[in-house]
């Protein structure tokens, strides 16, 4: 973004990578897949790079309001200085907090989750998928992220993206508005477990396995981690794969010929 700004240019979108997409090795693959799609379509985008801080979501969810506001104000000052108008992110936690909680601190932007962004590109014909898609006819089940679904009402966009792959979408028992958490939300990802009979991610992963789908589609790096661990815990990693919607689309793109 600094390079665009120095050249007097403004990109179409700012891609907010997020902590998971930057530092987690698994989530980095999602970041690369989404960047591949943006490059393929020819969208002019920028990232903040080393200037990007955590949104402060885990801090606020864990109860440290002071730390959240300190992080948020720093991010907002940076975004406003760059005159950012539109932000796209692959993380529902980043999406939710920048869209719904930054405005009260002076950060007003158009914030789009990558599943909605991908659906829009497909609808506009900018993303063309290979008819001989590797996922054609494959059984896929979609896990609703809490911050994408219940918090922001985004249920259709990721499903429409999966339907564009010509795959067979099989719903879990708890889906849509009745979707079940992966176990990572509310800063649970970063704290010790509380006593109980079963881990939440194991419970959810078992539901996914019961559908008979070979692919569990997610649209959140936290959900991806929790479901992947759950699948491994059930010793089903040879039969079931957890992939982000961006990874599924990137693998199905029609290769451009020069």
C-alpha positions in Angstrom: 0.0 0.0 0.0 2.9 2.3 0.8 4.2 1.9 -2.8 0.7 2.7 -4.3 0.5 5.8 -2.0 4.0 7.0 -2.9 3.0 6.7 -6.6 -0.2 8.7 -6.1 -2.3 5.6 -6.9 -5.3 4.0 -5.1 -5.9 0.2 -5.6 -9.4 -1.2 -6.2 -9.3 -3.1 -2.9 -7.1 -3.5 0.1 -6.6 -7.2 0.9 -6.5 -7.4 4.7 -4.5 -10.6 5.2 -4.9 -11.0 9.0 -2.7 -12.7 11.6 -3.6 -16.2 10.6 -3.2 -15.5 6.9 0.2 -14.0 7.5 1.8 -16.2 10.1 0.0 -19.6 10.2 1.5 -22.0 7.7 -1.8 -23.6 6.8 -3.6 -20.3 6.5 -0.8 -18.9 4.3 -2.0 -21.3 1.6 -5.5 -19.7 1.7 -3.8 -16.2 1.4 -1.9 -17.4 -1.7 -5.0 -19.0 -3.2 -7.0 -15.8 -2.9 -4.1 -13.7 -4.2 -3.8 -16.2 -7.2 -7.5 -15.5 -8.0 -7.1 -11.7 -7.7 -4.1 -11.9 -10.1 -6.0 -14.2 -12.4 -8.9 -11.8 -12.7 -6.7 -8.7 -13.0 -8.0 -6.9 -9.9 -5.6 -4.1 -8.7 -5.1 -4.7 -5.0 -2.7 -3.9 -2.2 -1.8 -5.2 1.2 -0.5 -3.3 4.2 2.4 -5.7 4.7 4.4 -5.0 7.8 2.2 -2.1 8.6 -0.8 -4.3 9.2 -1.5 -5.0 12.9 -3.9 -7.5 14.5 -7.4 -6.0 14.4 -7.7 -6.5 18.1 -10.6 -9.0 17.9 -9.0 -11.7 20.2 -8.1 -9.0 22.7 -11.7 -7.6 22.8 -13.3 -11.1 23.0 -10.9 -12.0 25.8 -12.0 -8.9 27.7 -8.9 -6.6 27.2 -10.8 -3.6 25.9 -7.8 -1.3 26.4 -5.5 -3.4 24.2 -8.3 -3.7 21.6 -8.8 0.1 21.3 -5.1 0.7 21.2 -4.7 -1.7 18.2 -7.9 -0.5 16.5 -7.0 3.2 16.7 -3.6 2.5 15.2 -5.1 0.5 12.3 -7.8 3.1 11.7 -5.3 5.9 11.6 -3.2 4.0 9.1 -6.2 3.1 6.9 -7.6 6.7 7.0 -4.2 8.1 6.1 -4.1 5.9 3.0 -7.7 6.9 2.3 -8.8 3.3 2.1 -12.4 2.8 1.0 -12.8 -0.9 0.3 -11.4 -3.8 2.2 -11.5 -7.6 1.4 -10.5 -10.2 4.0 -10.4 -14.0 4.1 -11.0 -14.0 7.9 -14.6 -13.6 9.3 -13.2 -12.3 12.6 -11.3 -9.5 10.8 -14.4 -8.9 8.6 -16.8 -8.6 11.5 -14.7 -6.3 13.7 -13.6 -3.9 10.9 -17.2 -3.8 9.4 -19.2 -3.6 12.6 -17.0 -2.3 15.4 -14.4 0.0 13.8 -17.0 2.6 12.8 -17.6 3.7 16.4 -13.9 4.5 16.6 -13.8 6.4 13.3 -13.1 3.7 10.9 -15.7 3.6 8.1 -15.0 1.3 5.2 -16.8 -1.0 2.8 -15.8 -4.4 4.1 -16.3 -7.6 2.1 -15.6 -11.2 3.0 -13.8 -13.1 0.3 -16.7 -15.6 -0.1 -19.0 -12.8 -1.1 -16.3 -11.2 -3.2 -15.7 -14.6 -5.0 -19.5 -15.0 -5.6 -19.7 -11.5 -7.1 -16.8 -12.2 -9.5 -18.4 -15.5 -10.6 -21.8 -13.8 -11.1 -20.1 -11.1 -13.2 -18.3 -13.7 -15.3 -14.9 -12.5 -14.3 -14.1 -15.8 -12.7 -14.5 -18.6 -15.3 -14.2 -22.1 -13.9 -13.0 -25.2 -15.7 -15.8 -27.4 -16.8 -13.6 -30.4 -16.1 -13.2 -29.2 -12.5 -11.4 -31.6 -10.2 -14.3 -31.1 -7.8 -17.1 -31.9 -10.3 -19.5 -34.3 -8.7 -17.5 -34.5 -5.5 -19.4 -34.5 -2.2 -18.6 -31.3 -0.3 -20.1 -30.2 3.0 -19.8 -26.5 4.1 -19.2 -25.4 7.7 -20.7 -22.0 8.6 -18.4 -19.7 10.4 -20.1 -18.0 13.4 -18.9 -14.6 12.5 -19.8 -15.0 8.9 -23.2 -16.7 9.4 -25.0 -15.8 12.6 -23.1 -12.5 13.2 -23.5 -11.2 9.6 -26.1 -13.3 7.9 -23.8 -14.5 5.1 -25.0 -18.0 4.3 -25.7 -18.1 0.6 -22.5 -16.6 -0.9 -20.1 -19.4 0.0 -22.7 -22.0 -1.0 -23.2 -20.4 -4.4 -19.4 -20.4 -4.9 -19.4 -24.2 -4.1 -22.3 -24.8 -6.5 -20.4 -23.0 -9.3 -17.8 -25.8 -8.9 -20.5 -28.3 -10.0 -20.0 -30.3 -6.8 -22.6 -32.0 -4.7 -23.3 -29.9 -1.6 -24.3 -32.0 1.4 -25.4 -30.1 4.5 -24.6 -31.1 8.1 -27.4 -31.6 10.6 -26.6 -28.2 12.2 -26.1 -25.7 9.4 -27.1 -22.2 8.3 -28.8 -20.3 11.2 -28.5 -23.4 13.3 -24.8 -23.9 12.5 -22.5 -25.1 15.2 -19.2 -23.4 16.3 -15.9 -24.9 15.4 -14.7 -24.1 18.9 -12.2 -21.3 18.2 -14.4 -18.2 18.4 -14.5 -15.7 21.3 -10.7 -16.0 21.7 -11.2 -19.7 22.6 -8.5 -20.5 20.1 -5.9 -19.0 22.4 -6.9 -20.2 25.9 -6.8 -23.5 27.8 -9.7 -25.9 27.5 -12.4 -26.0 30.1 -13.6 -29.3 31.6 -16.1 -31.2 29.5 -16.9 -34.5 27.9 -15.9 -33.7 24.3 -14.0 -31.0 22.5 -16.2 -28.8 20.3 -14.1 -29.2 17.2 -14.3 -33.0 17.6 -18.1 -32.8 17.9 -18.3 -30.6 14.7 -15.8 -32.7 12.8 -17.8 -35.9 13.5 -20.9 -34.2 12.0 -18.9 -33.4 8.9 -17.6 -37.0 8.6 -21.1 -38.3 9.0 -22.2 -36.6 5.8 -19.9 -38.9 3.8 -18.4 -35.8 2.1 -14.7 -36.1 1.0 -14.2 -32.3 1.4 -15.2 -30.0 4.2 -15.3 -26.4 2.9 -14.6 -23.6 5.2 -14.4 -19.8 4.8 -12.4 -19.0 7.9 -8.8 -19.8 8.9 -9.7 -20.6 12.5 -12.5 -23.0 11.4 -10.0 -24.6 9.0 -7.5 -25.2 11.8 -10.1 -26.6 14.3 -11.8 -28.9 11.7 -8.4 -30.1 10.4 -7.5 -31.0 14.0 -10.9 -32.7 14.5 -10.5 -34.8 11.3 -7.0 -35.9 12.5 -8.4 -36.7 15.9 -11.0 -39.0 14.3 -8.1 -40.5 12.2 -10.0 -39.6 9.0 -7.4 -37.4 7.3 -6.9 -40.0 4.5 -10.6 -39.7 3.6 -11.6 -36.1 4.4 -9.9 -32.9 3.4 -10.5 -29.4 4.8 -10.2 -26.7 2.2 -11.1 -23.0 2.1 -13.5 -21.8 -0.6 -10.7 -19.7 -2.2 -8.5 -22.9 -2.5 -11.4 -24.7 -4.2 -11.9 -21.8 -6.7 -8.1 -21.3 -7.3 -7.8 -25.0 -8.2 -10.7 -24.8 -10.6 -9.7 -21.7 -12.6 -9.5 -22.0 -16.4 -5.8 -21.6 -17.1 -5.2 -18.5 -19.2 -3.3 -18.9 -22.5 -1.2 -16.2 -24.0 
